[in-house]
């Protein structure tokens, strides 16, 4: 039985009908709908003969034994954000199912092939993304903080996990799943506009951006809006506003795909009749190069000090979160490039701004690469998310080519 990419598209539509509604996909991890999707996936894989296992972090594995215990991993996630799109995550998994079918039909592979459906990539319910993959990678080191997390209904994360057979204190035991891994392959929609702007269906992902995320607190002096002259004001919002605009030329100066986002400003006292005394500003900065990421941060801090002096206010920085850039495996990037050229005749290499499970696997030392397929209008995490059917089919074929080349290279 040969590869049937059209079947993948049909199954994605079937999953959309099963676990979505008029507002989009509803496969939020650690919910009944998510479990419905996992049971549905179990049925789709059954005919391949791959053996299922749920690990200590809730990751769902399907193992097709090969001539060697060394394992080639193909992965994705079936969970979604609330009101999500029909492709984010689940394309990865269902394309992997189709590749697994083709391999199983061809006979015993030279390496063991394992398809993984990572648990809770999105972090939609409890705000902790990459849960399952970070546990398997051994990078989950925030158990104490995780125990305190609650969802919108006040349910604690450990209690929700327990309902799905997962003990938070044992989640890191999932690390044994990567012990035999020699490569990890992941397909994903781009979730951005680059490939569409270049009129290209597919791309090779060089790695995932490093992230620096900070809260910047500006402190001025509250004063009456009607009686305080403009040149006498110590307006905290003025500093935040200046920085929100300055991050654009900062990103342009650093270049090479640098992005900076002022994602929110909370003002106090927050009334129209008072000059702003305190402004708490959120800043997210991303780059594929660690040195360039550090420069983004340095330039933003220098600018904030300059603006604080200009406005006669104070500024302080608090790091909320950071992660280093993750570069994917050079040899696998070459194989991925060849595979895309085989299918579409041309290829493009680009970084990923969003994080993915692939980044966690790479952090664990497993050679990793990702493929991107074009996203229409660059939209994701919305019911408007879409990709042309012919491009979806090409992406399945490219993943299959990459799998075959990788097995040949590593056997």
C-alpha positions in Angstrom: 0.0 0.0 0.0 1.5 3.3 -1.1 1.3 6.7 0.5 -2.1 8.3 0.2 -1.8 12.0 1.1 -5.4 12.7 0.2 -6.4 10.4 3.0 -4.6 12.6 5.5 -6.6 15.6 4.4 -9.8 13.6 4.7 -8.9 12.4 8.2 -8.1 15.9 9.3 -11.6 17.0 8.1 -13.0 14.0 10.0 -11.2 15.0 13.2 -12.5 18.6 12.8 -16.1 17.3 12.7 -15.5 15.0 15.6 -13.9 17.5 18.0 -14.8 20.9 16.8 -17.8 23.2 16.6 -18.9 26.4 14.8 -16.1 28.3 16.7 -13.2 26.0 15.8 -11.3 23.1 17.3 -11.9 22.3 21.0 -9.2 19.7 21.7 -7.8 21.4 24.8 -5.5 19.1 26.6 -6.7 17.3 29.8 -10.3 17.5 28.7 -12.8 14.8 27.5 -12.7 16.2 23.9 -8.9 15.7 23.9 -9.3 12.1 25.1 -11.9 11.6 22.3 -9.3 12.7 19.8 -6.7 10.4 21.3 -9.1 7.4 21.1 -9.9 8.3 17.5 -6.1 8.4 16.7 -5.7 5.0 18.4 -8.2 3.6 15.9 -6.4 5.2 12.9 -3.1 3.7 13.8 -4.3 0.2 14.8 -4.0 -1.3 11.3 -0.3 -0.6 11.1 0.5 -3.0 14.0 2.3 -0.3 15.9 2.2 -0.8 19.7 0.7 2.0 21.8 2.1 3.2 25.1 1.1 6.2 27.2 4.1 7.4 29.1 4.3 9.1 32.6 3.7 12.6 31.2 0.7 11.5 29.2 2.4 11.4 25.8 0.9 8.8 23.4 3.5 6.6 21.6 3.0 4.2 18.7 6.0 2.0 18.1 6.7 0.0 14.9 9.6 -2.3 15.6 12.5 -2.4 13.1 15.6 -4.4 12.6 17.4 -2.1 15.1 16.3 -0.8 18.5 17.5 2.7 17.4 14.4 4.8 16.9 13.4 7.4 14.4 10.7 9.6 15.9 7.9 11.4 14.1 5.9 13.7 16.2 3.2 16.3 16.7 0.4 17.2 19.1 -3.4 16.7 18.7 -4.4 19.2 21.4 -5.6 22.6 20.3 -6.2 26.0 21.8 -9.9 26.8 22.4 -11.6 27.8 19.2 -8.5 26.7 17.3 -7.7 25.8 13.8 -8.2 22.5 12.0 -4.4 22.0 11.2 -2.3 23.3 14.1 -0.6 20.2 15.6 -2.9 17.6 14.3 -1.5 17.8 10.8 1.9 16.7 12.3 0.3 13.7 13.8 -1.9 12.6 10.9 0.8 13.0 8.3 2.9 10.8 10.6 0.1 8.2 10.7 0.1 8.1 6.9 3.9 7.7 6.8 3.7 5.0 9.4 1.1 3.1 7.2 3.4 3.3 4.2 6.4 2.0 6.2 4.4 -0.8 7.8 3.1 -1.9 4.4 6.7 -2.0 3.0 7.8 -4.5 5.6 10.0 -4.3 8.7 12.0 -1.0 8.6 15.8 -0.9 9.3 15.2 1.2 12.4 12.3 1.3 14.8 9.9 4.0 13.9 7.9 5.7 16.6 5.0 8.2 16.2 4.4 10.4 19.2 1.4 12.5 20.1 2.8 15.0 22.6 0.6 15.9 25.6 -0.4 19.5 26.0 1.8 21.3 23.6 -0.5 24.4 23.7 -0.8 24.9 27.5 -4.2 26.3 26.9 -5.9 25.2 30.1 -3.1 25.8 32.6 -0.7 28.1 30.8 2.2 25.6 30.7 3.1 24.9 27.1 5.2 21.9 25.9 4.2 19.9 29.0 4.8 16.4 27.6 7.8 17.1 25.5 9.6 19.1 28.2 9.0 16.2 30.6 10.5 13.7 28.1 13.4 16.1 27.3 14.1 16.4 31.1 13.8 20.2 31.0 10.7 20.4 33.1 12.2 21.7 36.3 9.2 23.8 37.6 7.2 21.1 39.5 6.7 23.3 42.5 5.3 26.1 40.4 3.2 23.7 38.4 1.5 22.4 41.5 0.1 25.9 42.2 -1.4 26.3 38.7 -5.2 26.5 38.4 -7.5 26.6 35.4 -10.3 29.2 35.0 -12.5 27.0 37.2 -10.0 26.8 40.0 -9.0 23.2 39.3 -5.4 22.5 40.2 -3.1 21.1 37.5 -2.1 18.0 39.5 -5.8 17.1 40.0 -6.6 17.5 36.3 -3.6 15.4 35.3 -4.6 12.7 37.8 -8.0 12.4 36.0 -6.1 11.4 32.9 -3.8 9.0 34.6 -0.8 11.3 35.0 1.1 11.8 38.2 2.9 15.2 38.1 5.6 13.9 40.4 6.5 11.1 38.0 6.2 13.1 34.7 10.0 13.3 34.3 10.1 9.5 34.1 9.1 10.0 30.5 12.7 10.8 29.8 13.4 7.1 29.1 11.3 7.5 25.9 14.2 9.4 24.2 17.0 7.0 25.2 16.9 5.1 21.9 16.1 8.1 19.6 18.5 8.9 16.8 16.4 11.5 15.0 13.2 13.5 15.4 11.1 14.8 12.5 8.1 17.2 12.7 5.8 18.7 10.2 3.8 21.9 11.0 1.9 24.6 9.4 4.0 27.8 9.3 1.5 29.9 11.3 3.0 32.9 9.6 3.0 34.7 6.2 6.5 34.1 4.9 6.0 31.2 2.6 2.8 32.6 1.2 4.5 35.9 0.5 7.1 34.0 -1.4 4.5 31.8 -3.2 6.2 28.7 -1.8 4.3 25.7 -0.5 7.0 24.3 1.8 10.0 25.3 3.9 12.8 23.9 6.0 12.9 25.1 9.6 16.4 26.2 10.8 15.5 26.3 14.5 13.3 28.0 16.9 13.8 31.6 18.2 15.2 32.3 21.6 12.9 34.4 23.7 13.5 37.1 26.3 10.3 38.2 28.0 10.2 41.0 30.6 7.9 43.1 32.6 9.1 46.7 32.6 7.8 48.9 35.4 7.8 52.7 34.9 7.2 54.9 37.9 6.2 58.5 37.8 3.9 60.7 39.8 0.1 60.8 39.8 -1.2 64.3 39.4 -4.4 66.0 38.4 -5.0 65.9 34.7 -6.5 69.4 34.6 -4.1 71.3 36.8 -0.7 69.8 35.9 1.1 71.6 33.0 2.4 69.3 30.3 6.0 70.2 31.0 5.7 69.5 34.7 4.4 66.0 34.4 6.2 62.8 35.4 4.1 60.5 33.2 5.0 56.8 33.5 3.0 56.0 30.4 5.1 58.3 28.3 8.2 56.1 28.9 6.2 53.0 28.0 4.8 54.6 24.9 8.3 55.7 23.7 9.7 52.2 24.2 6.8 50.6 22.4 7.7 52.6 19.3 11.5 52.3 19.7 11.5 48.5 19.6 10.7 48.8 15.9 14.0 50.5 14.9 15.8 48.3 17.4 14.5 45.1 15.7 15.4 46.6 12.3 18.9 47.5 13.5 19.6 43.9 14.8 17.9 42.4 11.7 18.0 38.8 10.5 14.4 38.2 11.5 14.5 40.0 14.9 11.0 40.6 16.4 10.0 42.7 19.4 6.5 43.0 20.8 5.1 45.3 23.5 2.2 43.1 24.3 0.4 45.1 27.0 0.6 48.1 29.3 -1.3 48.3 32.6 -1.6 51.9 34.0 -2.3 53.0 37.5 -4.3 54.7 38.8 -5.9 54.1 35.4 -8.4 57.0 35.4 -8.8 59.7 32.8 -8.4 62.5 35.3 -4.9 61.5 36.5 -1.5 61.5 35.1 -0.2 57.9 35.0 1.9 57.1 38.1 2.8 53.5 37.3 2.9 51.7 33.9 3.6 48.0 33.8 4.7 47.0 30.3 5.2 43.5 28.8 8.0 43.1 26.3 8.7 40.0 24.2 11.9 39.7 22.1 12.9 36.9 19.8 15.8 35.9 17.6 17.4 32.8 16.2 20.9 33.9 17.2 21.8 34.1 20.9 24.2 37.1 20.5 21.6 39.0 18.5 18.9 38.2 21.1 21.2 39.6 23.8 21.7 42.7 21.7 18.0 43.2 21.3 17.7 43.2 25.1 20.7 45.5 25.6 19.4 48.1 23.2 15.9 48.0 24.7 17.3 48.5 28.2 19.5 51.4 27.0 16.5 53.0 25.3 14.4 52.6 28.5 17.0 54.4 30.6 17.2 57.2 28.1 13.4 57.6 28.0 13.2 57.5 31.8 15.7 60.4 32.0 13.8 62.4 29.4 10.5 62.0 31.3 11.9 62.3 34.8 10.6 58.9 35.8 12.1 55.6 37.0 12.3 52.3 35.2 13.0 48.8 36.3 13.1 45.4 34.5 12.0 41.9 35.7 12.6 38.8 33.6 9.4 36.8 33.3 10.8 34.0 31.1 13.6 33.2 28.7 14.7 30.3 26.5 17.8 30.0 24.4 17.6 29.7 20.6 17.4 26.1 19.4 19.2 25.3 16.2 18.2 22.1 14.3 20.5 19.5 13.0 22.5 20.5 9.9 22.6 17.1 8.3 18.8 16.7 8.7 18.2 20.2 7.4 20.0 19.1 4.2 17.9 16.0 3.9 14.7 18.1 4.5 15.8 20.5 1.8 16.3 17.7 -0.6 13.0 16.2 0.3 11.1 19.4 -0.3 12.9 19.9 -3.6 11.9 16.4 -4.7 8.3 17.3 -4.1 8.0 21.0 -5.1 11.1 21.8 -7.1 12.2 24.5 -4.7 12.9 25.1 -1.0 13.3 27.9 1.4 15.0 27.9 4.9 13.4 29.9 7.7 13.3 30.1 11.5 10.3 29.5 13.6 9.1 32.3 15.9 6.7 30.1 17.8 8.1 27.3 20.0 7.3 23.7 19.2 7.8 20.2 20.8 10.7 19.8 18.4 12.6 22.5 20.3 12.4 20.4 23.5 13.5 17.2 21.7 16.5 19.1 20.3 17.4 20.5 23.7 17.6 16.8 24.9 20.3 16.2 22.3 18.3 14.3 19.7 19.1 15.4 16.1 15.9 17.3 15.0 14.4 19.0 12.0 11.0 20.5 11.1 9.2 21.1 7.8 6.8 24.0 7.4 3.8 24.1 5.0 2.3 27.4 3.9 -0.4 29.0 6.0 -3.0 31.0 4.2 -2.9 34.7 5.3 -0.5 33.6 8.0 -3.4 32.8 10.4 -3.3 30.2 13.2 -5.0 29.7 16.5 -8.3 30.7 14.9 -11.1 28.9 13.0 -9.9 30.8 9.9 -6.6 28.9 9.9 -6.2 27.1 6.5 -3.8 25.7 4.0 -4.5 24.7 0.4 -5.4 21.0 0.1 -2.7 20.5 -2.6 -0.1 22.0 -0.3 -1.2 19.7 2.6 -0.8 16.7 0.3 2.6 17.9 -0.7 3.6 18.3 2.9 2.7 14.6 3.6 4.7 13.5 0.7 7.7 15.7 1.8 7.5 14.2 5.3 7.5 10.7 3.8 10.5 11.5 1.6 12.4 12.9 4.6 11.5 9.8 6.6 12.8 7.5 3.9 16.0 9.5 3.4 16.6 9.6 7.2 16.1 5.9 7.6 18.5 5.2 4.7 21.1 7.6 6.2 20.9 6.2 9.7 20.4 2.5 9.1 
